[in-house]
Amino acid sequence: MTINYPIKKTANKTIQTAKRGMNLEADLNLTNEYYLSTNVAVVHKKPTPIKVVNVSYPSRQAAEITKAFYTTPSTTDYNGIYQGYYIDFEAKETSNKTSFPLQNIHSHQVEHLLKVRAHGGIGFVIIAFTSLQTIFVLMIDALQPFYQRHISGGRKSISLEELRDVADVVDYGLAPRLDYLAVIDRWIAKNAATVGSGSTTPKRR
Amino acid sequence: MTINYPIKKTANKTIQTAKRGMNLEADLNLTNEYYLSTNVAVVHKKPTPIKVVNVSYPSRQAAEITKAFYTTPSTTDYNGIYQGYYIDFEAKETSNKTSFPLQNIHSHQVEHLLKVRAHGGIGFVIIAFTSLQTIFVLMIDALQPFYQRHISGGRKSISLEELRDVADVVDYGLAPRLDYLAVIDRWIAKNAATVGSGSTTPKRR
């Protein structure tokens, strides 16, 4: 499936606002580099999925892709390991000031994060309100009821008030830039029994 | 860094041999789909990293990439979660009949797999000898001494005899096609103390 990939919307208000004040992807890359270099966690952004149609070979040493399209990601943007736990998350920006529109997250990404949870992993979404300069970590367990409400025909977004109730704010710092693992630390402390290698019953294969 | 990505070598003997008898990537995709659909594990192949140079917009709905290059992957091809454990691996084919050339694996991939191990994850390489129709799972712990020998100026490959000593053969089946998790099950049983969420000391942050 060919999609209109959001990064190209240069005239879009979201991106322009982001450039002024914050860039979630750049901040997360800096954060993950910091975690990696200080041996705290190994988290990487996955490459953007691209369907290659034509490749030309101007020389034997260099292949040049001459026709390709952005495709829908089948999972989330980031995953890795932290203190022996599998962690997996999606990062989303919105210029909205009062709510987070759920159409920003693909249904298969929600399903993927729910599977991660069922297998003893840590799944969440990082939501940046660019106009408010506020960033939340929303665990998949907390996201699920709102997503269910949305696909059942209810409200298509999570209000800022709802997010303040069920999500945690990530502080903006120097190093790490966005210490989202501080939120994960608190979550692990409360959910230790349902996460990690001891939490799942080995399935007969 | 622009590289000559191996998938383009259509005249290469490795690929031709692979097409005749086996295709490791296709077999692993089938295997991972089986693991996912039977709720055994959540493992996905990462998209191939591509650096986009030019994008054209023939219409507002479809962006077409008109110039791009394959780039060096910064990590491995596959990762995911199995029974609460983080797993991470690279898959390599060789048409060689007597040894596995270590130049097939990038040094930063070895370093990445060693970091995964240090953080309580399960890291390995799946090696397919296409001419021999034999597939091995080589754990990163077992690979490391051979890689060290290589970068210290010693032998540039792991001989088949050495692999038979330190790696496990993956049986070729119908469903799953390549049950590499059977090898991982045996490895976990022997290495339980060094893997998973209980194996690492939380690092002060």
Interface residues (C-beta under 8 A of the other chain):
Chain A: T2 N4 Y5 K8 L36 T38 N39 V40 A41 V42 H44 K46 P47 T48 P49 I50 V52 V55 Y57 R60 Q61 A62 A63 E64 I65 T66 K67 A68 F69 Y70 P73 S74 T75 N79 G80 I81 Y82 Q83 G84 Y85 Y86 D88 H112 K115 V116 A118 H119 G120 G121 D179 L181 A182 V195 G196 S197 G198 S199 T200 P202 K203 R205
Chain B: T2 N4 Y5 K8 L36 T38 N39 V40 A41 V42 H44 K46 P47 T48 P49 I50 V52 V55 Y57 R60 Q61 A62 A63 E64 I65 T66 K67 A68 F69 Y70 P73 S74 T75 N79 G80 I81 Y82 Q83 G84 Y85 Y86 D88 H112 K115 V116 A118 H119 G120 G121 D179 L181 A182 V195 G196 S197 G198 S199 T200 P202 K203 R205
